[in-house]
Amino acid sequence: MPKRLFSLWAGLALVLGGQAQAVTPTVIAKGLDHPWAVAFLPDGNFLVAERAGALRIVAGNGKVGAPLSGLPAIAVGGQGGLLDVVLDSDFANNRVLYFCFSEPARPGSGNSTALASARLSRDQAQLEAVRVLFSQRPKVSSELHFGCRIVESRNADGQPDGKLFLTLGERYSRRDDAQRLDNHHGKIIRLNKDGSVPADNPFLGRPGALPEIWSYGHRNPQGAALSPLGVLWMHEHGPRGGDEINLPQAGGNYGWPLVSFGRNYDFTAVGTGQSAMAGTLPPLHQWTPSIAPSGMAFVTSERYGKDWVGNLLVGSLKFKYLARLVLERPYAGKVVKETRLLESLGERIRDVRQGPDGFIYVVTDSHDGRLIRLTPD
């Protein structure tokens, strides 16, 4: 069997070969408007970002609060809006959080992904000291492919190192930009928490390259997580097939749109028609057919048994399930098994996170979106 066909077959077998696991979805809250991300506050409440442009506190008893005030202008439409939100590692002391969103141009038309920091007020009613740390360049007229997952990195000792990663889509109509270093389309960027550029970024000082860039050749990355080993993992949407999991290395080129395991939406070949090319890095894992992945989290808790520890969880928007990926080793290696969770919900899984209580939580992407805890049977 040709190598490419075998890879496609293997990816399909992993998706279809899974079996359900013994977990029960427990609804914490409902009535959320296309929730995109959830974060866990120290008092047991939840912070939920809705794509429609609201940031809300959800109490532990499920009561959904009013939208927080203080958000900047947001270009809501299509895939754009208020997207990811994460708490600073020292949130208990500084009450700082980070969020990313589709930022409208001022003046003129167009939008782009932006990253901001803010402080949550003591009464949890508003954002204070809001500051835009980064705006993707250039802005374009598009409602597609914003990317927008935030990860705080850590050093070799497991301590926060003051850096943030942000995934950026190539805005669909600007796919060729993903191979150019003079723009932020189809990139992962790395910043200091104040928005400045780290001194060890791979393209710092290179003529014609934007210094924020960490890796390039990405399509639409909507999931990212830092493993307990300190390695950045991310996944990105392919076109028709070829969704990928990658481990972005400093300066790495991940191939889009030169190579792909998928096809264009009109069934024509992507780029060279190949799935690999010299000078580009292959994915760790790929899905064909596409599952439309969103959200990513590692399991470190034994709430679901020791077999789950070190597994990777990824939401599927297209097929409406949560994928549990077993790796060769805890937190490392190739995907050796995939099983489906939450299929009976019939809901698009937008985000997945492990809470401080060790339970897994997901949010579902709909006008009546839900915050759900996975209860082990």
C-alpha positions in Angstrom: 0.0 0.0 0.0 1.4 3.5 -0.9 2.7 5.4 2.2 0.2 8.2 1.8 -2.8 5.8 1.5 -1.6 3.8 4.5 -1.4 7.0 6.5 -4.9 8.0 5.5 -6.2 4.5 6.4 -4.4 4.5 9.7 -5.9 7.9 10.7 -9.4 6.7 9.8 -8.9 3.5 11.7 -7.9 5.3 14.8 -11.1 7.4 14.6 -13.5 4.6 13.9 -11.9 2.0 16.2 -12.7 3.7 19.5 -15.2 2.5 22.1 -17.1 4.5 24.6 -15.7 5.0 28.1 -17.6 4.9 31.4 -18.2 8.6 32.2 -21.5 10.5 32.7 -22.0 14.1 31.6 -23.1 16.2 34.5 -24.5 19.6 33.3 -23.3 22.5 35.5 -24.8 25.3 33.6 -26.8 25.9 30.4 -28.1 28.8 28.3 -24.6 30.0 27.3 -24.3 31.7 23.9 -21.7 29.7 22.0 -19.2 29.4 24.9 -15.6 29.2 23.6 -13.5 28.7 26.7 -13.7 28.0 30.4 -11.3 28.9 33.2 -11.4 28.0 36.9 -11.5 30.7 39.6 -9.9 30.0 43.0 -13.3 30.4 44.8 -14.8 27.5 42.8 -16.6 29.6 40.3 -16.0 29.4 36.5 -15.1 32.1 34.0 -16.7 31.5 30.6 -16.0 33.3 27.4 -18.9 33.4 24.9 -18.1 33.9 21.2 -21.0 36.4 21.1 -18.8 38.8 23.0 -19.5 38.3 26.7 -17.4 37.1 29.6 -19.4 35.7 32.4 -19.0 34.2 35.9 -20.8 30.9 36.4 -21.2 30.0 40.0 -20.5 26.5 41.3 -24.3 25.9 41.6 -24.7 26.7 37.9 -26.1 30.3 38.2 -25.0 32.2 35.1 -24.0 35.8 35.9 -24.4 39.0 33.9 -21.7 39.9 31.4 -18.6 41.5 32.9 -18.0 45.1 31.9 -14.7 46.4 30.5 -14.2 44.3 27.4 -12.7 46.2 24.4 -14.5 46.4 21.0 -15.0 43.0 19.5 -15.7 42.1 15.9 -18.4 39.4 16.4 -19.4 37.5 13.3 -18.7 34.1 11.7 -16.0 32.4 13.6 -15.0 35.7 15.2 -15.8 37.1 18.7 -14.6 36.6 22.2 -12.6 33.4 22.1 -10.0 32.0 24.6 -9.5 33.0 28.2 -6.9 31.8 30.7 -5.9 32.8 34.2 -2.4 33.9 35.0 -0.5 31.3 37.0 -0.4 33.8 39.9 -4.0 34.8 39.6 -4.7 34.1 43.3 -2.4 37.0 44.1 -2.6 39.4 41.1 -6.1 38.6 39.6 -4.7 38.9 36.1 -6.2 37.0 33.2 -5.5 36.9 29.4 -8.1 36.7 26.6 -8.0 36.7 22.9 -10.6 38.0 20.5 -11.3 39.3 17.0 -10.3 42.9 17.0 -11.9 45.4 14.6 -9.7 47.7 12.6 -9.7 51.4 13.7 -10.3 53.1 11.4 -11.2 51.3 8.2 -12.5 47.7 7.6 -11.1 44.4 8.6 -10.2 42.6 11.8 -7.5 40.3 13.3 -6.8 38.2 16.3 -5.7 40.2 19.4 -4.4 39.2 22.8 -5.2 41.3 25.9 -4.5 41.2 29.6 -6.8 42.5 32.4 -7.4 42.3 36.1 -10.7 40.8 37.4 -12.3 43.2 39.9 -12.7 42.0 43.5 -16.5 42.0 43.1 -16.1 39.9 39.9 -18.3 42.4 38.0 -15.8 44.0 35.6 -12.4 43.9 34.0 -9.8 46.5 35.1 -6.5 47.7 33.6 -7.4 46.1 30.2 -4.4 46.3 27.9 -4.0 44.9 24.4 -0.7 43.1 24.3 -0.7 42.0 20.7 -2.6 42.6 17.4 -2.2 40.3 14.5 -0.9 42.0 11.3 -2.2 42.7 8.8 -5.9 43.0 9.5 -8.1 41.6 6.7 -11.8 41.4 5.9 -12.6 37.9 6.9 -14.8 36.1 9.5 -12.8 32.9 9.3 -9.7 31.2 10.8 -8.8 33.3 13.9 -7.0 30.5 15.7 -6.8 32.0 19.2 -5.7 29.6 21.9 -3.4 30.9 24.7 -0.9 28.9 26.7 1.4 30.1 29.5 4.7 28.4 29.2 7.0 27.0 32.0 10.7 26.3 32.3 12.5 23.0 32.7 11.8 23.1 36.4 8.0 23.4 35.8 7.9 27.0 37.0 6.1 29.7 35.0 8.7 31.5 32.9 6.8 34.7 32.1 6.0 33.8 28.5 2.8 33.3 26.5 2.1 31.4 23.3 -0.8 32.4 21.1 -2.1 30.4 18.1 -3.1 32.4 15.0 -5.1 31.3 11.9 -4.2 32.3 8.4 -7.6 33.9 7.9 -8.6 31.5 5.1 -8.3 34.0 2.2 -4.6 34.6 3.1 -3.4 31.0 3.3 -0.2 31.7 1.3 0.8 34.1 4.0 1.4 31.2 6.3 4.7 30.6 4.6 5.9 34.2 4.8 7.5 35.7 7.9 6.5 39.3 7.2 3.0 38.8 8.7 1.3 36.9 11.5 -1.1 34.8 9.5 -0.8 31.0 10.2 1.7 31.4 13.0 2.3 30.7 16.6 3.7 33.7 18.4 5.6 33.9 21.7 5.5 37.0 23.9 6.5 38.1 27.3 3.5 38.7 29.6 3.9 42.5 29.1 3.6 42.1 25.3 7.3 42.5 24.6 9.3 40.0 22.5 11.5 37.4 24.3 15.2 37.8 23.6 15.4 34.1 22.5 12.6 34.1 19.9 13.8 32.3 16.8 13.3 35.1 14.2 14.4 38.1 16.4 16.8 40.2 14.4 16.1 38.4 11.0 15.5 41.0 8.3 11.9 40.9 7.0 10.7 38.6 9.8 8.3 39.6 12.6 10.0 39.0 15.9 7.0 37.6 17.7 6.8 34.5 15.5 7.6 31.1 17.1 6.6 28.7 14.3 4.8 29.0 11.0 3.0 27.1 8.2 -0.2 26.6 10.3 -3.8 26.7 9.1 -6.3 27.3 11.9 -5.1 26.2 15.3 -8.0 26.1 17.8 -6.4 23.9 20.5 -3.1 24.1 22.5 -1.8 22.8 25.7 1.4 22.6 27.6 2.3 19.1 28.7 3.5 18.5 32.3 6.9 17.8 30.6 6.9 21.5 29.4 6.3 20.7 25.8 3.8 22.8 23.7 1.2 20.7 21.9 -1.3 22.1 19.5 -3.8 21.0 16.8 -5.1 22.7 13.7 -7.9 22.3 11.2 -7.0 20.8 7.9 -9.1 21.5 4.8 -11.0 18.5 3.6 -9.2 16.0 5.8 -5.8 16.4 7.3 -6.5 17.9 10.8 -3.1 17.8 12.6 -1.5 17.5 16.0 1.9 19.3 16.1 4.5 20.0 18.6 5.7 23.4 17.5 9.4 23.9 17.7 11.2 27.2 17.6 11.4 28.3 14.0 9.6 25.2 12.7 7.7 25.2 9.4 4.6 23.0 9.5 3.9 23.1 5.9 0.6 24.8 5.2 -0.3 25.3 2.4 2.5 23.6 0.6 1.7 20.1 2.0 -1.3 18.5 3.7 -2.9 15.1 4.3 -6.2 16.7 3.2 -7.6 18.1 0.0 -9.0 21.5 -0.9 -12.7 21.9 -0.5 -13.1 21.5 -4.2 -11.2 18.2 -4.0 -8.2 19.5 -5.8 -4.7 18.8 -4.3 -3.2 21.1 -1.7 0.0 22.7 -2.8 2.2 19.9 -4.2 -0.3 17.2 -3.6 2.1 15.7 -1.1 1.8 15.1 2.6 5.5 15.8 3.3 8.3 18.0 1.9 11.9 18.8 2.8 12.1 21.8 5.1 8.7 21.2 6.7 7.9 19.2 9.8 5.4 16.4 9.7 2.5 16.2 12.2 2.6 13.9 15.2 -0.9 12.8 14.3 -3.5 13.5 11.6 -7.3 12.9 11.2 -8.8 12.0 7.8 -11.7 12.6 7.6 -11.5 15.8 9.5 -13.0 15.9 13.0 -12.8 19.7 13.2 -10.8 19.8 16.5 -11.2 22.4 19.2 -9.9 22.5 22.7 -7.0 20.4 24.1 -6.1 19.2 27.6 -3.8 16.7 29.2 -5.2 14.4 32.0 -3.0 14.5 35.1 -5.7 13.4 37.6 -6.5 9.9 38.7 -10.2 10.7 39.0 -10.9 8.5 35.9 -8.3 5.7 36.8 -4.6 5.5 36.3 -5.1 4.5 32.6 -6.2 8.0 31.9 -3.2 9.7 33.4 -1.0 11.1 30.5 -3.8 10.9 28.0 -4.7 13.8 25.7 -8.3 15.1 25.2 -9.5 16.9 22.1 -13.0 18.1 21.2 -14.6 17.4 17.9 -16.9 20.0 16.4 -17.8 18.0 13.3 -18.6 14.6 14.8 -19.7 16.0 18.2 -17.6 13.9 20.6 -14.6 14.2 22.9 -11.6 12.3 21.7 -9.5 10.5 24.4 -6.0 9.9 22.9 -3.7 7.3 24.5 -0.1 8.1 23.8 2.9 5.8 23.7 4.0 7.2 27.0 2.3 9.5 29.5 2.3 13.0 28.0 4.6 11.9 25.1 4.9 9.9 21.9 2.6 9.0 19.1 -1.1 8.4 19.4 -1.7 4.6 19.8 -5.4 4.6 20.5 -8.4 6.9 20.2 -11.7 6.5 21.9 -14.9 8.6 21.7 -16.6 10.2 24.7 -19.9 12.1 25.0 -21.3 11.0 21.6 -24.8 10.7 23.1 -24.8 14.4 23.8 -25.0 15.2 20.1 -23.2 18.5 20.8 -20.2 20.3 19.3 -17.4 20.1 21.9 -15.6 23.5 21.8 -13.3 23.5 24.8 -12.0 20.9 27.3 -10.1 21.6 30.5 -9.1 19.7 33.6 -10.2 21.6 36.7 -8.3 22.1 39.9 -10.6 19.4 41.4 -9.2 16.9 38.9 -12.4 16.6 37.0 -12.7 17.2 33.2 -15.0 20.0 32.0 -16.2 20.8 28.5 -18.3 23.5 26.9 -20.6 22.9 24.0 -20.9 25.2 21.0 -24.5 26.3 20.5 -27.0 29.1 21.2 -27.9 27.0 24.3 -24.3 26.0 25.2 -23.6 24.0 28.3 -20.8 23.7 30.8 -20.4 20.0 31.6 -18.4 18.0 34.1 -17.4 14.5 33.2 -18.4 12.3 36.2 -16.6 8.9 36.3 -19.0 6.0 36.6 
